[in-house]
Amino acid sequence: MIAPHPVDLQAISQADKALEGVVIRTPLLENQDVNQHLGGRLLIKAESMQRTGAFKFRGAYNCIRQLSDEEKARGAITYSSGNHAQGVALAARLLGSSALIVMPSDVPEAKMHATRDLGAEIATFERDLESSDDVVERLRLETGRIIVPPSADARVLAGAGTAALEMLEQAENMDAILVPCGGGGLTAATAVVMQALSPKTLVYAAEPALFDDTRRSLEAGGRVQNPVGQRTICDAIMTPTPGALTFPINLDLLAGGLVASDDEVCAAMLFAFEHFKIVVEPGAAVGLAAILSGRIDITGKTIATVVTGGNIDAARYGALLKRSALPSGLT
């Protein structure tokens, strides 16, 4: 017998009510010319337009709002390469708390600056030499702060799942949804919502080709790690292994995992800019890249993907767009 999932539709619906007026109801974008070119409907949930530029604000706020006054006074601590960091920083500020963020030293400077600008402190560590969990635990013991993890918390998952609820209000009869997957929180929460309200909608994890730990774990039936020392332009989802809390949900509910190369991600970023007029950071584009690269057949179907964030500095964004060799063929 499969154990109950740590988050359910009721918790996600409660989070949806609590976040009303706090989060942005982001659009579900569609371009008829793109649809005609692809031979199916492509829908893009533009969480790049969310507060702090990423979906992570949803889960961070839903978690911190439920802390006691004493816990809020102690402040939050978390690991993040950028988007969750900014979500926690803003949520803590809005709720009268504070935030300490543990970040890999190789995170783009723009994300560190944006996190500091929201009032958070930052502690860096070496990605290949230290475990983020170990660093967070050491600093938690030193400071007494409350951990608000990127995905390993039912309150965070419930907040993330509100994006999926919005998608179902914005479109019917989606055949599949591709979710960029790092720790697997948004992927798991989306799958929970779809199982409850739209069980015919397949949910896939989308990952960079060198960081496809969820895809390989799904095939193996258990959590496997990514090799140490690899790199991808998708820094937001460079996680070492699927989350312990989220993977059982994903193993139970996902239709599978799809991958895209860094070059395909660059092409998808340019495609989103040209045809949807949105800025997409690399890790947020893997679902779109998988669709455009034919990893899933869109012909005659309605396929959606979540563009999870748009936090990228102008110089790096321009360089990655120039790297793309995509002429889309659309006019």
One Martini backbone bead per residue (centre of mass of N, CA, C, O) as a GRO file, in nm:
protein
  331
    1MET     BB    1   0.095   0.037   0.024
    2ILE     BB    2   0.060   0.365  -0.032
    3ALA     BB    3   0.152   0.637   0.103
    4PRO     BB    4   0.072   0.926   0.193
    5HIS     BB    5   0.096   1.229   0.099
    6PRO     BB    6   0.233   1.530   0.229
    7VAL     BB    7   0.042   1.642   0.000
    8ASP     BB    8  -0.271   1.801  -0.079
    9LEU     BB    9  -0.544   1.954  -0.204
   10GLN     BB   10  -0.627   2.095   0.056
   11ALA     BB   11  -0.358   2.242   0.112
   12ILE     BB   12  -0.349   2.392  -0.161
   13SER     BB   13  -0.620   2.541  -0.129
   14GLN     BB   14  -0.541   2.693   0.128
   15ALA     BB   15  -0.303   2.841   0.002
   16ASP     BB   16  -0.461   2.988  -0.216
   17LYS     BB   17  -0.620   3.164  -0.016
   18ALA     BB   18  -0.370   3.288   0.140
   19LEU     BB   19  -0.235   3.410  -0.144
   20GLU     BB   20  -0.440   3.607  -0.189
   21GLY     BB   21  -0.292   3.914  -0.286
   22VAL     BB   22   0.022   3.821  -0.293
   23VAL     BB   23   0.020   3.681  -0.546
   24ILE     BB   24   0.054   3.624  -0.880
   25ARG     BB   25  -0.155   3.577  -1.151
   26THR     BB   26  -0.036   3.408  -1.390
   27PRO     BB   27  -0.005   3.356  -1.710
   28LEU     BB   28  -0.137   3.171  -1.996
   29LEU     BB   29   0.032   3.123  -2.277
   30GLU     BB   30  -0.055   3.200  -2.631
   31ASN     BB   31   0.022   3.108  -2.985
   32GLN     BB   32  -0.118   3.061  -3.287
   33ASP     BB   33   0.134   3.041  -3.469
   34VAL     BB   34   0.276   2.827  -3.307
   35ASN     BB   35   0.057   2.613  -3.322
   36GLN     BB   36   0.061   2.582  -3.628
   37HIS     BB   37   0.360   2.495  -3.645
   38LEU     BB   38   0.329   2.242  -3.434
   39GLY     BB   39   0.023   2.106  -3.432
   40GLY     BB   40  -0.042   2.246  -3.147
   41ARG     BB   41  -0.080   2.322  -2.809
   42LEU     BB   42   0.094   2.589  -2.644
   43LEU     BB   43   0.161   2.629  -2.294
   44ILE     BB   44   0.256   2.912  -2.073
   45LYS     BB   45   0.362   2.940  -1.747
   46ALA     BB   46   0.446   3.269  -1.620
   47GLU     BB   47   0.657   3.273  -1.345
   48SER     BB   48   0.843   3.515  -1.430
   49MET     BB   49   0.597   3.719  -1.318
   50GLN     BB   50   0.658   3.680  -1.043
   51ARG     BB   51   0.748   3.738  -0.754
   52THR     BB   52   1.095   3.748  -0.790
   53GLY     BB   53   1.074   3.576  -1.076
   54ALA     BB   54   0.926   3.322  -0.922
   55PHE     BB   55   0.756   3.050  -0.779
   56LYS     BB   56   0.895   3.036  -0.488
   57PHE     BB   57   0.719   3.241  -0.329
   58ARG     BB   58   0.482   3.062  -0.264
   59GLY     BB   59   0.620   2.859  -0.062
   60ALA     BB   60   0.760   3.055   0.128
   61TYR     BB   61   0.509   3.203   0.230
   62ASN     BB   62   0.342   2.957   0.326
   63CYS     BB   63   0.547   2.880   0.544
   64ILE     BB   64   0.607   3.146   0.710
   65ARG     BB   65   0.306   3.211   0.788
   66GLN     BB   66   0.310   2.936   0.989
   67LEU     BB   67   0.475   3.058   1.185
   68SER     BB   68   0.560   3.156   1.469
   69ASP     BB   69   0.652   3.430   1.634
   70GLU     BB   70   0.912   3.302   1.746
   71GLU     BB   71   1.016   3.195   1.471
   72LYS     BB   72   1.023   3.465   1.322
   73ALA     BB   73   1.231   3.594   1.515
   74ARG     BB   74   1.462   3.389   1.435
   75GLY     BB   75   1.426   3.296   1.150
   76ALA     BB   76   1.544   3.209   0.833
   77ILE     BB   77   1.670   2.911   0.657
   78THR     BB   78   1.854   2.834   0.346
   79TYR     BB   79   1.879   2.678   0.037
   80SER     BB   80   2.017   2.847  -0.265
   81SER     BB   81   2.070   2.958  -0.613
   82GLY     BB   82   1.810   3.201  -0.594
   83ASN     BB   83   1.489   3.181  -0.605
   84HIS     BB   84   1.435   3.089  -0.313
   85ALA     BB   85   1.590   3.314  -0.183
   86GLN     BB   86   1.400   3.545  -0.275
   87GLY     BB   87   1.140   3.430  -0.160
   88VAL     BB   88   1.231   3.426   0.137
   89ALA     BB   89   1.316   3.719   0.167
   90LEU     BB   90   1.038   3.845   0.105
   91ALA     BB   91   0.861   3.688   0.302
   92ALA     BB   92   1.009   3.772   0.557
   93ARG     BB   93   0.965   4.075   0.526
   94LEU     BB   94   0.647   4.070   0.512
   95LEU     BB   95   0.643   3.886   0.804
   96GLY     BB   96   0.870   3.995   1.012
   97SER     BB   97   1.141   3.870   0.927
   98SER     BB   98   1.429   3.664   0.841
   99ALA     BB   99   1.733   3.589   0.630
  100LEU     BB  100   1.937   3.295   0.555
  101ILE     BB  101   2.159   3.218   0.280
  102VAL     BB  102   2.263   2.929   0.113
  103MET     BB  103   2.529   2.948  -0.134
  104PRO     BB  104   2.686   2.895  -0.403
  105SER     BB  105   2.978   3.041  -0.526
  106ASP     BB  106   2.870   3.007  -0.850
  107VAL     BB  107   2.663   3.207  -0.840
  108PRO     BB  108   2.526   3.451  -0.980
  109GLU     BB  109   2.558   3.776  -0.888
  110ALA     BB  110   2.268   3.875  -0.941
  111LYS     BB  111   2.136   3.683  -0.728
  112MET     BB  112   2.284   3.791  -0.482
  113HIS     BB  113   2.198   4.086  -0.502
  114ALA     BB  114   1.891   4.039  -0.496
  115THR     BB  115   1.890   3.907  -0.215
  116ARG     BB  116   2.012   4.143  -0.056
  117ASP     BB  117   1.797   4.359  -0.144
  118LEU     BB  118   1.577   4.187   0.040
  119GLY     BB  119   1.757   4.143   0.331
  120ALA     BB  120   1.959   3.918   0.308
  121GLU     BB  121   2.172   3.679   0.404
  122ILE     BB  122   2.500   3.534   0.308
  123ALA     BB  123   2.623   3.192   0.260
  124THR     BB  124   2.895   3.027   0.135
  125PHE     BB  125   2.980   2.743  -0.087
  126GLU     BB  126   3.119   2.441  -0.205
  127ARG     BB  127   2.966   2.228  -0.414
  128ASP     BB  128   3.205   1.987  -0.434
  129LEU     BB  129   3.283   1.990  -0.100
  130GLU     BB  130   2.985   2.043  -0.001
  131SER     BB  131   2.695   2.024   0.186
  132SER     BB  132   2.415   2.198   0.210
  133ASP     BB  133   2.290   2.055   0.455
  134ASP     BB  134   2.534   2.088   0.643
  135VAL     BB  135   2.546   2.395   0.640
  136VAL     BB  136   2.262   2.452   0.741
  137GLU     BB  137   2.284   2.294   1.009
  138ARG     BB  138   2.516   2.452   1.132
  139LEU     BB  139   2.371   2.734   1.121
  140ARG     BB  140   2.125   2.656   1.283
  141LEU     BB  141   2.276   2.594   1.548
  142GLU     BB  142   2.406   2.884   1.570
  143THR     BB  143   2.116   3.065   1.526
  144GLY     BB  144   1.809   2.928   1.542
  145ARG     BB  145   1.688   2.884   1.283
  146ILE     BB  146   1.445   2.824   1.031
  147ILE     BB  147   1.371   2.590   0.807
  148VAL     BB  148   1.324   2.669   0.444
  149PRO     BB  149   1.286   2.470   0.207
  150PRO     BB  150   1.258   2.426  -0.131
  151SER     BB  151   1.078   2.121  -0.082
  152ALA     BB  152   1.108   1.979   0.223
  153ASP     BB  153   0.788   2.083   0.257
  154ALA     BB  154   0.451   2.092   0.278
  155ARG     BB  155   0.414   2.405   0.263
  156VAL     BB  156   0.578   2.449   0.007
  157LEU     BB  157   0.419   2.258  -0.176
  158ALA     BB  158   0.146   2.398  -0.150
  159GLY     BB  159   0.232   2.665  -0.274
  160ALA     BB  160   0.327   2.554  -0.549
  161GLY     BB  161   0.041   2.424  -0.631
  162THR     BB  162  -0.109   2.693  -0.713
  163ALA     BB  163  -0.018   2.699  -1.010
  164ALA     BB  164  -0.188   2.452  -1.099
  165LEU     BB  165  -0.463   2.562  -1.030
  166GLU     BB  166  -0.451   2.794  -1.230
  167MET     BB  167  -0.423   2.627  -1.488
  168LEU     BB  168  -0.710   2.493  -1.461
  169GLU     BB  169  -0.856   2.778  -1.484
  170GLN     BB  170  -0.715   2.851  -1.782
  171ALA     BB  171  -0.736   2.533  -1.870
  172GLU     BB  172  -0.840   2.266  -2.073
  173ASN     BB  173  -0.738   1.961  -2.166
  174MET     BB  174  -0.461   1.865  -2.076
  175ASP     BB  175  -0.227   1.627  -2.167
  176ALA     BB  176   0.036   1.794  -2.066
  177ILE     BB  177   0.308   1.852  -1.822
  178LEU     BB  178   0.607   2.046  -1.799
  179VAL     BB  179   0.857   2.035  -1.531
  180PRO     BB  180   1.093   2.183  -1.389
  181CYS     BB  181   1.367   1.987  -1.228
  182GLY     BB  182   1.511   1.943  -0.917
  183GLY     BB  183   1.386   1.857  -0.627
  184GLY     BB  184   1.051   1.828  -0.709
  185GLY     BB  185   0.818   2.013  -0.597
  186LEU     BB  186   0.651   2.123  -0.835
  187THR     BB  187   0.609   1.851  -0.965
  188ALA     BB  188   0.457   1.716  -0.730
  189ALA     BB  189   0.229   1.926  -0.693
  190THR     BB  190   0.120   1.903  -0.980
  191ALA     BB  191   0.051   1.599  -0.965
  192VAL     BB  192  -0.155   1.619  -0.737
  193VAL     BB  193  -0.356   1.803  -0.880
  194MET     BB  194  -0.404   1.625  -1.134
  195GLN     BB  195  -0.503   1.370  -0.995
  196ALA     BB  196  -0.757   1.516  -0.864
  197LEU     BB  197  -0.864   1.706  -1.136
  198SER     BB  198  -0.667   1.575  -1.398
  199PRO     BB  199  -0.586   1.255  -1.464
  200LYS     BB  200  -0.519   1.283  -1.786
  201THR     BB  201  -0.281   1.455  -1.700
  202LEU     BB  202   0.040   1.457  -1.775
  203VAL     BB  203   0.348   1.436  -1.580
  204TYR     BB  204   0.670   1.593  -1.629
  205ALA     BB  205   1.000   1.586  -1.600
  206ALA     BB  206   1.242   1.853  -1.650
  207GLU     BB  207   1.588   1.829  -1.770
  208PRO     BB  208   1.905   1.836  -1.780
  209ALA     BB  209   2.119   1.617  -1.924
  210LEU     BB  210   2.335   1.629  -1.665
  211PHE     BB  211   2.053   1.653  -1.455
  212ASP     BB  212   1.876   1.348  -1.461
  213ASP     BB  213   1.791   1.217  -1.175
  214THR     BB  214   1.486   1.174  -1.199
  215ARG     BB  215   1.473   1.002  -1.450
  216ARG     BB  216   1.666   0.777  -1.342
  217SER     BB  217   1.501   0.718  -1.083
  218LEU     BB  218   1.242   0.626  -1.219
  219GLU     BB  219   1.378   0.385  -1.365
  220ALA     BB  220   1.501   0.258  -1.088
  221GLY     BB  221   1.305   0.316  -0.824
  222GLY     BB  222   1.532   0.525  -0.718
  223ARG     BB  223   1.765   0.717  -0.582
  224VAL     BB  224   1.990   0.915  -0.776
  225GLN     BB  225   2.292   1.049  -0.869
  226ASN     BB  226   2.494   1.293  -0.964
  227PRO     BB  227   2.774   1.368  -1.087
  228VAL     BB  228   3.054   1.509  -0.999
  229GLY     BB  229   3.143   1.820  -1.180
  230GLN     BB  230   2.911   1.909  -1.325
  231ARG     BB  231   2.758   2.122  -1.584
  232THR     BB  232   2.516   2.391  -1.628
  233ILE     BB  233   2.314   2.658  -1.723
  234CYS     BB  234   2.100   2.528  -1.507
  235ASP     BB  235   2.145   2.641  -1.198
  236ALA     BB  236   1.854   2.613  -1.056
  237ILE     BB  237   1.877   2.266  -1.125
  238MET     BB  238   2.158   2.167  -0.961
  239THR     BB  239   2.096   1.886  -0.834
  240PRO     BB  240   2.218   1.587  -0.691
  241THR     BB  241   1.920   1.488  -0.594
  242PRO     BB  242   1.640   1.378  -0.515
  243GLY     BB  243   1.399   1.431  -0.306
  244ALA     BB  244   1.286   1.264  -0.029
  245LEU     BB  245   0.990   1.386  -0.029
  246THR     BB  246   0.927   1.403  -0.352
  247PHE     BB  247   0.993   1.132  -0.498
  248PRO     BB  248   0.754   0.948  -0.416
  249ILE     BB  249   0.551   1.115  -0.570
  250ASN     BB  250   0.685   1.098  -0.852
  251LEU     BB  251   0.687   0.789  -0.870
  252ASP     BB  252   0.371   0.766  -0.852
  253LEU     BB  253   0.274   1.015  -1.077
  254LEU     BB  254   0.460   1.012  -1.305
  255ALA     BB  255   0.528   0.963  -1.656
  256GLY     BB  256   0.820   1.108  -1.647
  257GLY     BB  257   1.134   1.193  -1.814
  258LEU     BB  258   1.289   1.490  -1.955
  259VAL     BB  259   1.531   1.621  -2.189
  260ALA     BB  260   1.789   1.887  -2.226
  261SER     BB  261   2.008   2.070  -2.371
  262ASP     BB  262   2.178   2.357  -2.363
  263ASP     BB  263   2.119   2.433  -2.660
  264GLU     BB  264   1.811   2.390  -2.636
  265VAL     BB  265   1.768   2.601  -2.419
  266CYS     BB  266   1.863   2.846  -2.579
  267ALA     BB  267   1.648   2.815  -2.799
  268ALA     BB  268   1.405   2.849  -2.604
  269MET     BB  269   1.470   3.132  -2.506
  270LEU     BB  270   1.443   3.262  -2.786
  271PHE     BB  271   1.156   3.169  -2.845
  272ALA     BB  272   1.023   3.317  -2.605
  273PHE     BB  273   1.112   3.599  -2.693
  274GLU     BB  274   0.992   3.605  -2.987
  275HIS     BB  275   0.679   3.469  -2.921
  276PHE     BB  276   0.626   3.576  -2.592
  277LYS     BB  277   0.794   3.811  -2.456
  278ILE     BB  278   1.003   3.650  -2.262
  279VAL     BB  279   1.200   3.597  -1.980
  280VAL     BB  280   1.429   3.314  -1.956
  281GLU     BB  281   1.575   3.101  -1.770
  282PRO     BB  282   1.731   2.812  -1.815
  283GLY     BB  283   1.582   2.623  -1.601
  284ALA     BB  284   1.288   2.722  -1.719
  285ALA     BB  285   1.334   2.592  -2.033
  286VAL     BB  286   1.328   2.272  -2.044
  287GLY     BB  287   1.038   2.216  -2.127
  288LEU     BB  288   1.036   2.373  -2.388
  289ALA     BB  289   1.279   2.225  -2.513
  290ALA     BB  290   1.147   1.943  -2.521
  291ILE     BB  291   0.923   2.021  -2.713
  292LEU     BB  292   1.092   2.149  -2.952
  293SER     BB  293   1.272   1.863  -2.965
  294GLY     BB  294   1.060   1.610  -2.950
  295ARG     BB  295   1.017   1.450  -2.667
  296ILE     BB  296   0.721   1.540  -2.736
  297ASP     BB  297   0.406   1.500  -2.871
  298ILE     BB  298   0.199   1.775  -3.002
  299THR     BB  299   0.021   1.654  -3.202
  300GLY     BB  300  -0.309   1.731  -3.133
  301LYS     BB  301  -0.224   1.877  -2.865
  302THR     BB  302  -0.203   1.978  -2.512
  303ILE     BB  303   0.089   2.154  -2.407
  304ALA     BB  304   0.251   2.221  -2.102
  305THR     BB  305   0.452   2.478  -1.933
  306VAL     BB  306   0.681   2.587  -1.686
  307VAL     BB  307   0.800   2.906  -1.627
  308THR     BB  308   0.978   2.944  -1.332
  309GLY     BB  309   1.183   3.178  -1.448
  310GLY     BB  310   1.370   3.526  -1.489
  311ASN     BB  311   1.667   3.510  -1.346
  312ILE     BB  312   1.876   3.724  -1.537
  313ASP     BB  313   2.127   3.873  -1.667
  314ALA     BB  314   2.182   4.056  -1.947
  315ALA     BB  315   2.456   3.944  -2.041
  316ARG     BB  316   2.388   3.639  -2.021
  317TYR     BB  317   2.137   3.641  -2.192
  318GLY     BB  318   2.267   3.743  -2.454
  319ALA     BB  319   2.476   3.513  -2.481
  320LEU     BB  320   2.267   3.277  -2.499
  321LEU     BB  321   2.118   3.377  -2.749
  322LYS     BB  322   2.369   3.375  -2.938
  323ARG     BB  323   2.418   3.062  -2.907
  324SER     BB  324   2.179   3.030  -3.069
  325ALA     BB  325   2.054   2.846  -3.377
  326LEU     BB  326   1.752   2.954  -3.386
  327PRO     BB  327   1.541   2.923  -3.646
  328SER     BB  328   1.199   2.882  -3.637
  329GLY     BB  329   1.018   2.960  -3.912
  330LEU     BB  330   0.864   3.194  -3.824
  331THR     BB  331   0.633   3.483  -3.934
   0.00000   0.00000   0.00000
